[in-house]
Amino acid sequence: MENLKNIVPNENFDWESYEKGDLNTEVKKDELVKTYDETLSTMRDKEVVIGTVTSLNKREVVVNIGFKSDGVVPMSEFRYNPDLQIGDEVEVYIENQEDKKGQLILSHKKARAARSWERVNEALEKDEIIKGYVKCRTKGGMIVDIFGIEAFLPGSQIDVKPIRDYDVFVGKTMEFKIVKINQDFKNVVVSHKALIEAELEQQKKEIISKLEKGQVLEGTVKNITSYGVFVDLGGVDGLIHITDLSWGRVSHPEEIVQLDEKINVVILDFDDEKKRIALGLKQLTPHPWDALDPNLKVGDKVSGKVVVMADYGAFVEVATGVEGLIHVSEMSWTQHLRSAQDFMKVGDEVEAVILTLDREERKMSLGIKQLREDPWENIELRYPTGSKHTAKVRNFTNFGVFVEIEEGVDGLIHISDLSWTKKIKHPSEFTQIGTDIEVQVLEIDKENRRLSLGHKQLEENPWDVFETLFNVGSVHEGTIIEMLEKGAVVSLPYGVEGFATPKHLTKEDGSSAVLDEKLPFKVIEFNKDAKRIIVSHSRTFEDEQKGSRGGERKASKNVETVNNPVMEKTTLGDIEELAALKEKLGEKPSAAPEEPKAE
C-alpha cells in the first residue's frame, strides 16, 4: 500500500474526456491498430511458411510462425526426425489462421507433401543425404516415408551384407540417398546401402593398401555360394574359392564353414584396381602329401574311398587330401574296353595296390586287378595247345572272331578256322556276339597275351575223305545252282560244290548248259587246302572223242561215274561211312571255288 501512495497521477491525462467517454489522445486508435498489425507477419491460409520450434513433448510440437498465436503440430508428423529440438526451423502448412477457439492450425505433414516432389528432385540432383522413416515391409523390400512421399527401399539396398530379417528396420529413421525417380508414375527408389558403400570405399582403399600376400587375417563368413565363400575382413570382402577351402574334395562350402562364423584366412592374391581379394583356408594347414607315411612305397596295399568317377577311371582318397587314380585298365585283367562305372561307384570303400608314387608331383596311381593272380602267369598249364574250352564271343572283325575264355584270357578264331566246308565271308554269318562257342587252342602268344583258337578243329576234316572221292578224272553227276560272270557253281554229291568256267559248260551239241540243268561233270582239279574243286562237262565227251580217235582207252577205263554203283563202291569206298560223316557234321558242306588255275 505504501507503494501505491507514492504513485503520482499523469498531469497530461484528460480526465474530463475520459468521463465523457470521448478519449482523445495524440495517438489515434487506428494508428494503434496499424502499429500492432505491422508487428505480425503477413500470411494467408493454404500456404507453406517457415516456423521455429518453441517447445515440444511426446505428443505435440509448438511452432512460432510470427503470428499473433503459436500453432501446435502432432509429434507423429516429425517421427522421421527423432533429433528435433527447440529452435529448429521447420516447414508448416497453414490450414486455418484461426479456428473456433481462436487457435492457429498448422500441419507439418502437408507442408512436406506440398514441396515433396520439388525436394525429391532437388535431393537427387544434388546427391543429397536425406532422412526417412521406415513405415513397413513389402515384397522385395521396405516402404520409406520421404518428405511425406512413400518411397521404395529394395532389400538389396538396405545394407552391403544380405539382410535376413527386414522387420528389425520397421519404425526406424535412417539416412538415405535417392537413386531413381519415375516422374510419370511418381515412384521414388532410395538406398541406404549407397551411403555405406561410399564409406566402405575409403575403408577398402586403406585396408587393401596394407594387405600383403601370405598375411593371415580374421574375417566373418558373409555369404556362401556353390563356388566359394565371401568373407568380411572388416570393411572389405574377400573370396575363398571352393578349391581353397580344404585339401580334400568339397561338394559344397557348407561342409566346411557356416554363416557368420569367424575364421582365419590367408591372403593369396589381391587386385588394387578391382579390389578383389583371393583368400585361402586350406593353406593354413600342412599339405596332406607332406604328412603322408614316408615308408609308403610302390607295391604296398592301401584302402580308401572313391570320391570321383570318370569313364577312364576312379579317384580314390587314401588319406584326407591324398588321392590316387585307378585307371580302368587296372581294374580288371580283361583287355576289353569298359567303363569304370562297371566296377565301382562314388562312396565305395576299395583296397588297391600302389603302382606309381611321385611325392614331388603329388601323384599316385593304383590298381585293383593286381590283388588277383594274373591269368597269363601260368597260361601254358591252364590252356595248353590242343586243349578244348568254351568261350564267349566278344567282338567281330572281317578276319575273325575275338572270344574270351575267362576274364583276362582272350583269343582269336580266324575266319578260316570256323568251318571246314562253309565259305564264310563274315563271322556274323556263323555266330553272334555274346553267345558261347567251343574252341581248341592252336597256338599261345604269351608276350602279346593272345591265344590262337580254332572251332573247326573240333571236327574231323571231311576234305580228307573228299580227296579220295573227287580225285582228278573222276566223273560225277552235278546240278548248276548259280550262274556267275566267270562261270557256274555246280552242286556235286555229298553237298560239295564245284566250279566250271564258261568253256567247260559247252554241251556236245554246241549249246551252253543253263541254270538248274543236271549234267555229268569231270573233276579236272582238286585242291584240298584251298577247298576248291574245278569240274568240266565238256571234258566228259571230249576225252571220249579223243580216245576213240587215238585209240587211247586206258584213262576212260579208270573213270567212275555216280551212275555206276558197282564201280562207285569199289573206287569211293564205303558210302555209308561217308553219309555218317556228313550227318556228324550236322550241316551241308559247301565250297565256292575260285576260277580254275588250269584246265
Number of C-alpha atoms within 10 A of each C-alpha: 5 6 6 7 7 8 8 7 7 8 7 6 12 13 12 10 12 11 9 8 9 10 15 12 10 6 8 11 12 9 10 11 10 11 11 11 13 10 11 13 11 9 14 12 13 14 14 21 16 14 22 19 21 16 14 17 9 8 10 15 22 20 27 19 24 15 16 15 16 19 24 21 21 18 18 14 16 17 17 23 15 11 9 16 14 13 13 12 16 18 20 25 22 23 18 17 18 14 10 6 6 10 15 19 19 27 19 26 19 21 23 22 16 17 14 16 19 12 16 19 16 13 16 17 11 9 12 13 14 17 17 25 26 24 18 16 19 13 8 11 16 23 22 29 18 25 24 21 19 19 24 24 25 20 20 15 22 22 16 15 12 12 12 8 7 15 11 10 16 15 14 16 19 15 16 25 20 26 16 15 17 9 10 6 7 11 13 21 19 26 22 22 21 18 17 16 15 10 12 17 14 12 15 19 15 13 15 17 10 9 16 13 13 15 12 17 14 13 20 19 21 20 17 19 12 11 13 18 26 21 27 19 19 14 17 20 20 23 22 25 19 22 17 19 24 21 18 17 16 15 12 16 20 15 10 13 15 16 14 13 11 15 14 15 25 20 21 18 15 17 10 12 8 7 15 15 22 20 29 23 22 17 17 14 9 10 15 16 19 12 10 15 9 9 6 12 14 14 15 12 17 16 14 20 19 22 18 16 19 13 12 15 20 26 22 29 22 19 17 15 14 22 26 24 23 26 20 22 19 20 22 20 19 17 13 14 9 15 16 20 15 10 12 16 16 14 13 12 15 15 16 24 21 21 20 16 17 11 12 8 8 13 14 19 20 28 23 21 18 18 13 9 10 14 15 17 10 12 16 12 9 11 19 15 16 15 12 18 13 14 21 19 22 17 17 19 13 11 14 19 26 22 26 22 19 13 12 17 20 22 25 23 25 18 21 18 17 23 19 20 22 17 16 15 13 15 21 15 8 13 15 16 15 12 11 16 16 15 27 23 21 17 16 18 12 13 7 7 15 17 25 19 29 25 21 18 18 14 12 13 15 16 18 10 14 18 16 13 20 23 18 17 21 22 23 23 17 24 22 22 15 14 16 11 7 13 18 26 25 31 22 21 14 16 14 22 25 28 29 30 21 16 14 22 23 17 17 13 6 9 9 14 20 15 13 14 11 15 17 20 28 27 23 20 21 21 13 13 7 11 22 21 29 28 35 26 26 21 24 24 15 13 15 16 13 13 15 11 10 9 10 14 14 9 11 14 8 11 18 22 17 17 12 9 11 11 15 19 14 11 16 18 14 11 14 10 10 17 12 11 17 16 11 11 17 9 11 12 18 19 22 22 21 18 15 17 7 7 14
